[in-house]
């Protein structure tokens, strides 16, 4: 031990591993561990703990944040969809003449109706109602040039980036809690 | 609704600085040097720490990290890399180099004298520490319990910083709306709690 550099403390080692020390302090600490065996051991222990923390973080399940269009939670939308289904059925069943939209199948009708109020802005993200109809929903939506929020995450819009542009992790960040 | 709004706003503000790992990886795979530099800067610390945890001395750990990046870039230039999953790939490469290093040191020690045994230069046997680094099931359970005790905000900071993507602390800070100092402070607090949780039953 030629140089009288100070021994490592736990706090300082933690700061070093976090990358919070200024470069010259880093260099000093590194130089010290090369000559001082107990400190080298301390550094290894702390580094090991750091690795274990990564392992723990990787093994910790995150609570899923699912972003859905606000429309889904509105009972009005459901009501509108039901009304639309009834109306299209009526149209199809009516014997007299102008069945204007014979191409509308009953499955497609609610999707159409739900989208009606927002035809103006183009970057609307819609969600498919469930897995059973999602293939059909995807096709019909892409035919209209709408972005689809895909339940399986393989659609045009990544699952958690769908409407807010945020990742799942960013969404669960709660600054207020601190 | 208002809280969601504000969260979206902070997210938007952080957007330009958000790490575009995928785009960087793609550019790096096409051989762009600047992209490599950015990725190296992002993951350097993690690789060095992983080597330090194996009981490798600081100077050697840094050399091996350099070697790791050099090899990865070499592989990319030869077209051997089809995809770049970064912390994992670099960590695997570094572990390989470290194991190789240890093997070579041992082989050389056989025809040397006892004083030249690698253990004399390297305080801790890397094989032993490699075994030790695996967190056991009960340790993991205890750590999870401890993590449950931590406030949701602090837990979130910890998960953001340690989720293996090498998110810089400045980025974490901007996402949760705190200062970098506060983020590091929180990380140290969580770390202390987890340390006691991990060491509970050890003598």
Interface residues (C-beta under 8 A of the other chain):
Chain A: X11 X14 X15 X17 X18 X19 X20 X30 X33 X34 X37 X40 X41 X43 X44 X47 X48 X49 X50 X51 X52 X53 X54 X55 X56 X57 X58 X59 X60 X62 X164 X165 X166 X169 X170 X171 X172 X173 X174 X175 X176 X177 X178
Chain B: X3 X7 X8 X10 X11 X12 X14 X15 X45 X46 X49 X50 X52 X53 X54 X55 X57 X58 X59 X123 X124 X129 X132 X133 X134 X135 X139 X140 X143 X144 X147 X151 X152 X153 X154 X156 X158 X159 X160 X162 X163 X164 X169 X175 X176 X177 X178 X182 X184 X186 X187 X188 X191 X194 X195 X198
